[in-house]
Amino acid sequence: MSATPASTLCSMFDHAVARAPDKVALRHRGAALTYRELGRAVAALARRLATMVAAGEVVAIVQPNSIEFHVAYFAALKALAALPYSIPATRLSSSRRCCVKRPRASSSMRRPRATS
């Protein structure tokens, strides 16, 4: 049986969450998130973003490379926000609304188990 190809990045993400929910999706500096945990975090932030921005409105994610960045990125996609590929820091001003702030550490982020 062949799988139907996913048409969007969001549908590919949803497929990965459904197919392997307990598999580790992201690791960064000792923290890890399973696809299930990542899916829940993305859905929660996407719901919040959808109340703050209109579909197609540009949002900026000002985050270093981290698990939180990936949560914010996929959440913005799910909220149908427009994500510029890159914006020079000089173009960001305090007058622009920043929709995605650095989230507090989540209890769903966990350290990988040590293996013997």
KOLMARBA-313751 format. One record per residue (C-alpha): residue in one letter; x, y, z. Coordinates in steps of 0.1 Angstrom, whole numbers, plus 5000, padded with zeros to 4 digits. Example, Ala and Ser with C-alpha at 12.3 -4.5 7.8 and 13.67 -1.06 7.14 Angstrom:
A512349555078/S513749895071/
***
This chain:
M500050005000/S501550334990/A501150655010/T499550954995/P502151234993/A501551525016/S500751844998/T501952095025/L504552125052/C501752125078/S500251805064/M503651635064/F504151745100/D500651615110/H501351295093/A504651255112/V502851325145/A500251065137/R502650805124/A505250805152/P503951005182/D506450855207/K509450895185/V511851185194/A511251465170/L513751725182/R516751725204/H518652035214/R521252085242/G520051785262/A516351855258/A514151635237/L510551645224/T508551355210/Y506351415179/R503251395203/E504651665226/L505751875196/G502351835180/R500551945212/A502952245218/V502452355181/A498652325183/A498452525215/L500652805201/A498852805168/R495452855185/R496953145204/L498553295173/A495253265153/T493653495178/M496453755174/V497053765136/A494953735105/A495653465079/G498453585057/E499753845081/V503553845085/V504953745118/A508553745129/I510053475150/V512953615169/Q514553305184/P517953135184/N518052785170/S516152585196/I513252365202/E511152675209/F512052815174/H510652495157/V507452505179/A506952875169/Y507752805132/F505252525128/A502652705149/A502853015126/L502352785096/K499352625112/A497952965121/L498253055083/A500653335091/A503153445065/L506753385075/P509453585057/Y512453365050/S514753605067/I514553965080/P517754155087/A517854265124/T518054625113/R514554595097/L512954485130/S511754785150/S510154815184/S507054965166/R506354625149/R504154385168/C506054075177/C503653785180/V505953505191/K507953565222/R510453325239/P508253075256/R508952965292/A510452625296/S507752365290/S507252065313/S506951855281/M510551925273/R512551645289/R516151525289/P516851205270/R517250895292/A520750775297/T521450445281/S523650185296/
***
